[in-house]
């Protein structure tokens, strides 16, 4: 299937600026800065009840206040969570479920690019834990709220914001990359995991023919000027501004506009399991159609269940923390 250009992808569709989202609820991870904050701003301006999630409580409180003032929407709440930790993901989901009866939009934007191999306190490689596993776990926990918010004619929408990298692989025997860590390998692994998760989740979501109740799409974005660059290895901090920014660099607002299209566009109602790329324009991209993809998706789902459960169990077993380096899936 050829790539499908969405000419309106670089700007909002004509009806979107006046689309009213009063009575609807959105959760945006990474909503305290960068792309996530601009997505949050766009939703809040339309009257949406908004939950932003970030790790830094002081920064989160500032973002909450700034978004309330700039959008004239007082229904903005910040919740603190370190999404690299499965116990924090579970606590976050429990708090959301206790305070809000339904969700209509879930945006997974929180991410990192770490230039050296680090394990979380639960023994999982940090790039993989934050950029992929947290998304799997949080979606699973929040699915009842999304099902409560979605309907056959207006589905709840999940948007996964990921990197533009393609051609990577999930190292099922060593997702912690204990023997061959490199920044690009870690980034490509998490991007591949997000691609597979998007397709697999779409297959597993409850189906209400002809229209789904919940949809999921993945937005693969190119070079964006955000604070994520602070974690880049030195060579990336030097080369990306020199080689990529002049021709391909995007602002957080550019990337957020593409995400808003996936969240709100009427012509994307019911579209699920699809991958979109935003570098210059937003376009739908064809999957590899590799017969192994479906099997890899099933394997990744099983591995993710095991890792998420292991993370929760690990948090309750301090004596085993010295074994963290052995967690490889």
Secondary structure by P-SEA (a helix, b strand, c coil): cccccccccccccccccccccccbbbbbccccccaaaaaaaaaaaaccbbbbbbccaaaaaaaaaaaaaaaccccbbbbbbccccaaaaaaaaaaaaaccccccbbbccbbbbbccccccccccccccccccaaaaaaaaaaaaaaaaaccccccbbbbbbbccccccccccccccccccccaaaaaaaaaaaaaaaaaaaaaacccccccccbbbbbbbbccccccccccccccccccccccccccccccaaaaaaaaaaaaccccccccccbbbbcccbbbbbbcccccaaaaaaaaaaaaaaaaaaaaaaaaaccccccccccccc
